[in-house]
C-alpha cells in the first residue's frame, strides 16, 4: 500500500498568489519526509511553504534561498506516526508569465519513514498549473472597475460610509 502525494490541477492568474494544497492519501503512517519540489522559476516566483493540517505538529523546514532557484526541499518530522489523508503543505507562488507549467514532486527514500523507522514509499504526482485564457463571469464581476482609485478614502468618504452603516442599523 503506497501513499499518494498529489495536488489538484490549479487554475492560475498573474495578479494573485497561487495556493496549491499538496495532499496525501492511502497513508498508513508517516513520521517524517523529505519532498523535493521542482518548478519553472521563469514562470513561478516568490515560493513559500505553509504547513498543512497533517504537518501542524512537528518541525518543518524548507530550502528556499539555499537550493538553486526552481528547487525546494521540504523536510518534516514529528514525534509519532500521522495516519490517514490530509494536507502535507500548501505551496504558494506568484506567476510572472502566463505559461502553463508543471510542478514536479519527488521524495527522498532515506528521509521518509514511519514511527518504527521503516521506509515509507510515496507515489508523487506532478501538479499542473494552467492559466485561463479568459476570465469567467464571476471573475469579470469582481474585476477592479476602471474608475477605481487605490488612494485611501477621505475622512468625508469615511464619515459618509459610517453614517450609512449606522443609519441602516437604526432601522
Buried (B, 14 or more C-beta within 10 A) or exposed (E): EEBBBBBEEBEBEEEEEBEBBBBBEEBEBBBBBBBBBBBBBEBBEEBBBEBBEBBEEBEBEBBBEEBEBBBBBBBBBBEEBBBEEBBBBBBBBBBEEEEEBBBBBEBEEEBBBBBEEEEBEBEBEEBBBBBEEEEEEEEEEEEEEEEEEEEEEEEEEEEEEEEEEEEEEEE
